[in-house]
C-alpha cells in the first residue's frame, strides 16, 4: 500500500511538472512573438532583457511549489491547492505586461485563455504566487541600467579604439551596456581585453 501510494505521488508530481512545462512553452511562444513586434521593445534594450526576465519569473514561480532548485530571485508562498500552471502563466503575463506595455491587451487575452482550463480556486491561488514572484523579479531588475539613455561615445581617435567606419560612419550604439547589470556575469569589466601592443 505504501509503495502504491508513493508511486501515485510520483506520478501526480510528474504529471504536474509536465503540465507546467507545457505552460512554460506556451508563454515562451507568446514572449518570442512579442519581443519582435515592431515598436514593442525599447530601441535601446536588446530583446535578451525581457526574455531573461520573463524566463526567470516563470522559473521561480514553478520552482516555488517543490523548491527543488535554488531560486533566481526568490520563492513565492504557495498555499494548498494552488495551481503551478496558473502561477507560471501569471508570472509570465505580469512581467511581459510591465516590460512591453503596448501589448498588454494581447497578454491579457492569452492569460484569460490559459486560466480557463484551471479550476477557479486553484487558478486564483496560483495566480497569487505568480504575481508575487513577478513583482520580486521586476523589482530586482528595476535599476539594472539597461533602459538608461546611452551616453555619447567619447574615446580618443587613436589606434586601438573603436572608430566609426565608412560608408555610413554611424555613431556607436548601446554605449550604456558596459554599465548594465548582467543576469549571470556580474560585470562586463571582468573580461576586459588586454591593451594593444606598444
N, C-alpha and C positions, 0 to 999 in steps of 0.2 A: 504494500500500500504506500509506504514511504517513497519507494523507488518510483512508483507510478505518479505520485504527486510531484516529485522532483522533475520527472520527465515532462509532465504537463506544464510546470512552471517555466522550464527552459523553453518549451515550445511556444508558450504565450509570449515570453520575452523576445524570442527570435522573431515571432510574427510582428510584435510591436516595433522592433527595430527595422524590419523590412518595410513596414508601412511608413515609418519616419523617413527612411531612405527615399521612398517614392515622393514624399512631400518635399524633401530637400531638392530632389531632381526637378520637381515641378517649379519650385521657386528659383532654382538656378536658371531654368529656361526663361522665366519672366525677367530675371535680372539681366541675362545676356541680351535679350531683345531690347531692354530698357536703356542700357548704357550706350547703345549705338543709335538710339533715336536722335534725330537732328535737334540740337539745342538743349537736350535734356541735361547733359553733364557740363559743368562749367569748363570754359575753354582752357583755364589754367590748371585743371586737375586731370591727371591720367585716369582712365577707367579702372585702373587697378585699385584705386582707393575705395570707391563704392563697392566693387566686387569683393574686396577683402573684408570690409566692414559687415556687409550682409552675410558673408560666409561665416565670420566669427560669431555673429549673433545667432545664426541657425545652429552652429556647433554648440555654443554654450547653452542654448535653450534645450536642445535634445539631450545634452550631457547632464543637465540638471536633474534628470529623472533617475538615472542609476549612478551618476558620478563616477564613471569608470575611468575618466581621464582628467588630467589637470585642466582647469578651465583657462581659456584665453584671457578673459576678464573676470568672470565670477559666475557662481551658480545662482539660479533663481529658486525661490522657496516653492516646493511642489506639495500640493495637498492631495489626499487620496482621491482617486477617480479622475484626476486631471489628464487631459489628452496630450501626449507628446506631439502628435501631428499638429494640434492646434497651437501649441507653443512655438513650434518651428514656423508655422505659417504666420503667426502674429509677429514674431521677431523679424522675419523677412519683410513683411509688409511695412512695419514701423520704420525700419532702417531705410528701406527704399523710398518711402514717402518723405522722410526727412532729407535724404540726400538728393533726390530727383523730384522736387515738389511739382513740377509741371505735369507729371504723370500720375498724380495721386488718384485720379478717378479710375485709371486703368488698374492700379494696385488694389483699390477698394473693391472693384468688381471681381478681381481674382481672389481676394480674401473671402468674400461672400461665398463664392463657388467652392473654395477649399473647405470652409467651415460647414457647408450644407450637409456633408456626409457624416458629420461627427455629432453624437448626442449632445443636446444643448448644454447640460450642466458640465459635461466633460470639456466641451469646447470653451465654455466660459472660464473654467479654472485653468485650462491650458493656455488660453489667451492671456490670462493674468501673468503667468510665468513668462511667456514670450515678450510681453510688453515691458516687464521689469528688466529683463535681460537686454532688450533693445535700448532702453534708456541708459543702462550702465555702459554698454558698448559705445553709444554715441557720445556720452559724457567723457569717456576715456580718450576719445579722438577729437574733442572739441577744440583743443589748442595744439593740434599736431602740425600746423604750419602749411598744410597742403593747399589751402584756399587763400593764402595771403597774396597780395599784389606782387608780382615778380619785380625785383629791383632792376635798375638799368645795369647792363653788363659793363663793368669798369675794370678792365685789365689792361696793362701796358701793351702797346703794339710792338712787342718784341718776340724773337724766336722762342718757341716753346709754349706760347699762349695761343689760345684759340682766336681766330680772326674770321670775320665774315668772308665768304667766298663768292666769286662771280659764278654765274652772271647776275644773280639776284642781289647778292651782298646783303642778305636779310640779317636782322639783328638776332642775337641769341634769344632763345625762348626757355621757359621753365627755369629761369635763373634763381628762383627761390628754393629749388629742390635740394641743394646741399644742406639746407637747414631743416628740412621736414623730418618728422619722426617716422621711422620705418615701422613695419609690422614684425619683422624678425631681427634685422640688424639695427642696433640702437642708433647708429650714426654712420653716414657715408664716409666720414672722416677717418673711420677705422681702416679704410683701404685706400689711402692716398697714394698716388703714383710716386715713384722715385723722380727726383728732379732731372732735367735733361743734362747730358754730359757737358762739362765746362769746355 
